[in-house]
Amino acid sequence: MHSFINTVRILLIAALLCFPVTAVVAADARGLIAVSATVQPVVHVQQSFNSKLIISAIDIQRGYVEVPAVRMQVSSNSAQGYALDVLPVNNVFSSVVIRGLDGDVMLGADGGAVVQRWQHGKTVSLNLNFQFALRPDVAAGEYSWPLHLSVRAL
């Protein structure tokens, strides 16, 4: 019986010695959790321009009309840049030259998209000038602004 009691004592002491070690190991346990987020590119635009296009008799004779300084401020978080979408809303021109971007851009009567690249998000201020080549059947007068301009992030 004495050896049975000694065996129980040894097992109890061994169990007590193992318990604190387990508690310390559990307290020091660490793990890593990977977290990622995708930020969608966005763009904000402020623009200021005259909502009318006035075509004079002199413009008709020379075949084009110049429109100065449509002001745009483009802000985007896109690392790739932005695209300026140019969509015609009436039928007064056969082509348009846009000045004030990275270079002069010529678009046909169907409009188009002009891609402007950069390496990180930023804000740019643009002063765009337009030269509209007039269609042969256009008469002198006041017209609604012939383009819808919109900007989208790349």
TORKOL-4160 file (C-alpha; in steps of 0.2 Angstrom, whole numbers, padded with zeros to 4 digits, m for minus):
154
<pt num="1" X="0000" Y="0000" Z="0000"/>
<pt num="2" X="0014" Y="0012" Z="0004"/>
<pt num="3" X="0021" Y="0010" Z="m0014"/>
<pt num="4" X="0003" Y="0014" Z="m0021"/>
<pt num="5" X="0003" Y="0030" Z="m0011"/>
<pt num="6" X="0020" Y="0035" Z="m0016"/>
<pt num="7" X="0015" Y="0032" Z="m0034"/>
<pt num="8" X="0000" Y="0043" Z="m0032"/>
<pt num="9" X="0010" Y="0056" Z="m0024"/>
<pt num="10" X="0023" Y="0056" Z="m0039"/>
<pt num="11" X="0009" Y="0056" Z="m0052"/>
<pt num="12" X="0001" Y="0071" Z="m0043"/>
<pt num="13" X="0017" Y="0081" Z="m0042"/>
<pt num="14" X="0020" Y="0077" Z="m0060"/>
<pt num="15" X="0003" Y="0083" Z="m0065"/>
<pt num="16" X="0005" Y="0099" Z="m0055"/>
<pt num="17" X="0022" Y="0102" Z="m0063"/>
<pt num="18" X="0015" Y="0100" Z="m0080"/>
<pt num="19" X="0000" Y="0111" Z="m0077"/>
<pt num="20" X="0010" Y="0128" Z="m0075"/>
<pt num="21" X="0020" Y="0124" Z="m0090"/>
<pt num="22" X="0004" Y="0122" Z="m0101"/>
<pt num="23" X="m0003" Y="0138" Z="m0094"/>
<pt num="24" X="0013" Y="0148" Z="m0099"/>
<pt num="25" X="0014" Y="0140" Z="m0116"/>
<pt num="26" X="m0004" Y="0145" Z="m0119"/>
<pt num="27" X="m0001" Y="0163" Z="m0113"/>
<pt num="28" X="0014" Y="0165" Z="m0126"/>
<pt num="29" X="0004" Y="0158" Z="m0141"/>
<pt num="30" X="0004" Y="0170" Z="m0155"/>
<pt num="31" X="m0004" Y="0169" Z="m0173"/>
<pt num="32" X="m0003" Y="0179" Z="m0189"/>
<pt num="33" X="m0019" Y="0185" Z="m0198"/>
<pt num="34" X="m0016" Y="0192" Z="m0215"/>
<pt num="35" X="m0027" Y="0207" Z="m0219"/>
<pt num="36" X="m0029" Y="0215" Z="m0236"/>
<pt num="37" X="m0039" Y="0229" Z="m0243"/>
<pt num="38" X="m0043" Y="0234" Z="m0261"/>
<pt num="39" X="m0046" Y="0253" Z="m0264"/>
<pt num="40" X="m0056" Y="0256" Z="m0279"/>
<pt num="41" X="m0050" Y="0271" Z="m0290"/>
<pt num="42" X="m0061" Y="0286" Z="m0289"/>
<pt num="43" X="m0061" Y="0303" Z="m0298"/>
<pt num="44" X="m0068" Y="0320" Z="m0294"/>
<pt num="45" X="m0070" Y="0333" Z="m0307"/>
<pt num="46" X="m0075" Y="0352" Z="m0306"/>
<pt num="47" X="m0077" Y="0361" Z="m0322"/>
<pt num="48" X="m0082" Y="0378" Z="m0328"/>
<pt num="49" X="m0087" Y="0383" Z="m0345"/>
<pt num="50" X="m0100" Y="0393" Z="m0355"/>
<pt num="51" X="m0115" Y="0382" Z="m0359"/>
<pt num="52" X="m0117" Y="0390" Z="m0376"/>
<pt num="53" X="m0107" Y="0390" Z="m0392"/>
<pt num="54" X="m0108" Y="0405" Z="m0403"/>
<pt num="55" X="m0104" Y="0403" Z="m0421"/>
<pt num="56" X="m0101" Y="0419" Z="m0431"/>
<pt num="57" X="m0102" Y="0423" Z="m0450"/>
<pt num="58" X="m0083" Y="0424" Z="m0449"/>
<pt num="59" X="m0081" Y="0407" Z="m0441"/>
<pt num="60" X="m0092" Y="0400" Z="m0455"/>
<pt num="61" X="m0081" Y="0408" Z="m0468"/>
<pt num="62" X="m0065" Y="0401" Z="m0460"/>
<pt num="63" X="m0073" Y="0384" Z="m0457"/>
<pt num="64" X="m0069" Y="0383" Z="m0438"/>
<pt num="65" X="m0073" Y="0391" Z="m0421"/>
<pt num="66" X="m0061" Y="0393" Z="m0407"/>
<pt num="67" X="m0067" Y="0391" Z="m0389"/>
<pt num="68" X="m0055" Y="0396" Z="m0375"/>
<pt num="69" X="m0052" Y="0390" Z="m0358"/>
<pt num="70" X="m0064" Y="0377" Z="m0352"/>
<pt num="71" X="m0057" Y="0375" Z="m0334"/>
<pt num="72" X="m0057" Y="0357" Z="m0326"/>
<pt num="73" X="m0049" Y="0351" Z="m0310"/>
<pt num="74" X="m0047" Y="0332" Z="m0310"/>
<pt num="75" X="m0043" Y="0324" Z="m0293"/>
<pt num="76" X="m0040" Y="0305" Z="m0292"/>
<pt num="77" X="m0032" Y="0292" Z="m0281"/>
<pt num="78" X="m0029" Y="0281" Z="m0297"/>
<pt num="79" X="m0011" Y="0277" Z="m0299"/>
<pt num="80" X="m0014" Y="0274" Z="m0317"/>
<pt num="81" X="m0021" Y="0291" Z="m0322"/>
<pt num="82" X="m0038" Y="0295" Z="m0330"/>
<pt num="83" X="m0048" Y="0296" Z="m0346"/>
<pt num="84" X="m0057" Y="0311" Z="m0352"/>
<pt num="85" X="m0072" Y="0305" Z="m0362"/>
<pt num="86" X="m0078" Y="0317" Z="m0375"/>
<pt num="87" X="m0095" Y="0314" Z="m0382"/>
<pt num="88" X="m0104" Y="0325" Z="m0395"/>
<pt num="89" X="m0122" Y="0331" Z="m0391"/>
<pt num="90" X="m0126" Y="0340" Z="m0407"/>
<pt num="91" X="m0121" Y="0340" Z="m0425"/>
<pt num="92" X="m0111" Y="0356" Z="m0428"/>
<pt num="93" X="m0094" Y="0350" Z="m0430"/>
<pt num="94" X="m0084" Y="0337" Z="m0440"/>
<pt num="95" X="m0069" Y="0336" Z="m0429"/>
<pt num="96" X="m0062" Y="0345" Z="m0414"/>
<pt num="97" X="m0044" Y="0348" Z="m0408"/>
<pt num="98" X="m0042" Y="0349" Z="m0389"/>
<pt num="99" X="m0027" Y="0359" Z="m0383"/>
<pt num="100" X="m0021" Y="0359" Z="m0365"/>
<pt num="101" X="m0018" Y="0341" Z="m0361"/>
<pt num="102" X="m0001" Y="0332" Z="m0363"/>
<pt num="103" X="m0002" Y="0336" Z="m0381"/>
<pt num="104" X="m0015" Y="0342" Z="m0394"/>
<pt num="105" X="m0028" Y="0329" Z="m0397"/>
<pt num="106" X="m0039" Y="0328" Z="m0413"/>
<pt num="107" X="m0056" Y="0318" Z="m0412"/>
<pt num="108" X="m0069" Y="0316" Z="m0426"/>
<pt num="109" X="m0087" Y="0319" Z="m0425"/>
<pt num="110" X="m0090" Y="0304" Z="m0415"/>
<pt num="111" X="m0079" Y="0310" Z="m0400"/>
<pt num="112" X="m0068" Y="0298" Z="m0391"/>
<pt num="113" X="m0058" Y="0295" Z="m0375"/>
<pt num="114" X="m0041" Y="0304" Z="m0371"/>
<pt num="115" X="m0030" Y="0294" Z="m0359"/>
<pt num="116" X="m0019" Y="0304" Z="m0347"/>
<pt num="117" X="m0006" Y="0294" Z="m0337"/>
<pt num="118" X="0003" Y="0297" Z="m0321"/>
<pt num="119" X="0012" Y="0287" Z="m0308"/>
<pt num="120" X="0002" Y="0291" Z="m0293"/>
<pt num="121" X="m0015" Y="0299" Z="m0288"/>
<pt num="122" X="m0015" Y="0318" Z="m0289"/>
<pt num="123" X="m0025" Y="0333" Z="m0293"/>
<pt num="124" X="m0022" Y="0342" Z="m0310"/>
<pt num="125" X="m0029" Y="0359" Z="m0316"/>
<pt num="126" X="m0033" Y="0360" Z="m0334"/>
<pt num="127" X="m0037" Y="0374" Z="m0346"/>
<pt num="128" X="m0043" Y="0366" Z="m0361"/>
<pt num="129" X="m0046" Y="0375" Z="m0378"/>
<pt num="130" X="m0057" Y="0368" Z="m0392"/>
<pt num="131" X="m0056" Y="0371" Z="m0410"/>
<pt num="132" X="m0071" Y="0364" Z="m0419"/>
<pt num="133" X="m0071" Y="0361" Z="m0437"/>
<pt num="134" X="m0088" Y="0366" Z="m0443"/>
<pt num="135" X="m0099" Y="0355" Z="m0453"/>
<pt num="136" X="m0103" Y="0363" Z="m0470"/>
<pt num="137" X="m0122" Y="0364" Z="m0467"/>
<pt num="138" X="m0120" Y="0374" Z="m0450"/>
<pt num="139" X="m0126" Y="0392" Z="m0450"/>
<pt num="140" X="m0121" Y="0406" Z="m0439"/>
<pt num="141" X="m0130" Y="0407" Z="m0422"/>
<pt num="142" X="m0130" Y="0401" Z="m0405"/>
<pt num="143" X="m0130" Y="0383" Z="m0401"/>
<pt num="144" X="m0129" Y="0372" Z="m0385"/>
<pt num="145" X="m0112" Y="0367" Z="m0380"/>
<pt num="146" X="m0108" Y="0353" Z="m0392"/>
<pt num="147" X="m0099" Y="0341" Z="m0380"/>
<pt num="148" X="m0102" Y="0331" Z="m0365"/>
<pt num="149" X="m0086" Y="0329" Z="m0355"/>
<pt num="150" X="m0084" Y="0316" Z="m0342"/>
<pt num="151" X="m0069" Y="0309" Z="m0333"/>
<pt num="152" X="m0066" Y="0291" Z="m0326"/>
<pt num="153" X="m0052" Y="0284" Z="m0316"/>
<pt num="154" X="m0041" Y="0271" Z="m0325"/>
